[in-house]
Amino acid sequence: MNQLIWSTVIIAFLCAFLLTWIPVMLIVERRAAAWMQRRSGPNRVGPFGLMQPMSDAIKMIFKEANIPRKANKVLFVMAPALAVLPPFIAMIVIPLGGSVNIGGTEYAFQAFDVRVGLMFFLAITSLHVYSVLTAGWASNNKFSLMGGLRAASQMISYEIAIGISMVSLVMTYGTLDLREIVKLQEAGGGLPAWGAALQPIAFIVLWICAFAETNRLPFDLPEGESELVAGYHTEYSGMTFGMFMLGEYAAMVAASAFLATLFLGGYNIPFVSEEALRQFFLNHGLVLTAASAVTVLLQFASLVAKICFFMWIFVHVRWTLPRFRYDQLMDLGWKMLLPIGVANAIGTMIVTYILRRGT
Amino acid sequence: MNESPTILQWILGAITLATGLLVVLGRNPIVNAISLMATLFTTGLLYFSLGAHFVGVVQILIYAGAISVLIVFIVMLLDLRPAHVRVPGRSPTYVIGTICSIVFFVAAILSVLPILKNLGAIPSLGDVGESLGQAPEEISMQLLSKYMIPFQATALLLLAAVMGVVVLGKKNMLSERKGADKP
């Protein structure tokens, strides 16, 4: 088995993994909203309403996907596809677990182990804005265009804060390799070495920016329904609209996985190192391949638990905070997060210099 | 060691060329802007296929992800439609533009010609990538030692550009305020 087959298997696994989140999040979001607003929520389809996403999906697929007569047809159809692609591509650099030993070779549980993984993720997710922009423009609807323009300026503004907070993080770890970042957090002995403990300010700035980049509620001005009908996807119906929804949830999962990898130790299980875990299973009579596979699965479960935490906060914030006004949004991005990020970067620079001067 | 381009690189090159032509020949400004983004993106992917990961990522992050977003954004903000854009006839800008592009094209061909003549002698694509782009540390070391002065000069240029934008923005705000005061 060579690296190419292994990567292909993991990419297929990633697609299934990301798509599995969509129905789960659909039902979780609606039930959580109901719970927070003291309603019942959708509880009729299947036990506890668990089949509700299924019925939603069937409804969406069989509805007509209308294309307005004056829309630019090519771009109108291209936009939903552009919404789905970036999170799926960006996920390939996230390390999902340690390595599996197959026939004496260690295969990392990661589709694309690249030395500039952190920048790769940022580069690919920054392409997400094109789907919103083209959807807004191609619909030939003034509300859509307004939504598209809002989304573009919002995402560009918050990307700068992301870049700056990344600088301080990279200075702390001294690498752009996501797998190495996770290994460093593991080597530091779990919780105290997590990014969230080393760089709390960058963590919070990046977390806020993740909301803005995925257009989630305090930042969902691009689709603010009280002003813009439904923003950039006003003209979309049926599964073309469904694709935007799918892209949004996939982007949330990708952002959560990214945050977990950088700040919450990624796949590592607190206070348990990969070698110790593998040795434990080896001592209990498993062969090396099985022991490493079980270890990796446990680590993957740890990553999924961290993603779940971030997803739950995403949902919780959506039903807690009201939407920002547009100038408040821009003030937060440019006058709060950016200066905080710069100050943090300069502070980190000084501390890193002092700490590394001796070595 | 020499390598011929793979099928993937041929496909990427073809897409780059096709979208690049669309940038120049397309009538709809939005389509032009989006195909510019596609050109820059596939160029980044080409760097990736050569093994120059860092350069590829920077290409996508800066050119495809930031600069062409601004171009698309501005074209949309102005709401340029094909009907609004007139192809200039024989205005001076048209002539100067034609001459400039011909000169640039010839210069580009001339600079590539020695490479095209002996394609066989090009070092392995993988080797180029490894020396160029796999190590961000290497690039930063080079930037902060050998290319320190150009690096700092770029920073200064960017600072000047930022200040220029601020001055221009302030000027507009001031004149608007004055205009509002007038009876």
Interface residues (C-beta under 8 A of the other chain):
Chain A: N72 L75 V114 R115 V116 M119 F120 L122 A123 I124 S126 L127 V129 Y130 L133 T134 G136 W137 L145 G148 L149 A152 S153 M155 I156 E159 L176
Chain B: N28 I30 V31 I34 M37 F41 G44 H53 F54 V57 V58 I60 L61 A64 G65 A66 V69 L70 V72 F73 M76 L77 D79 Q134 A135 P136
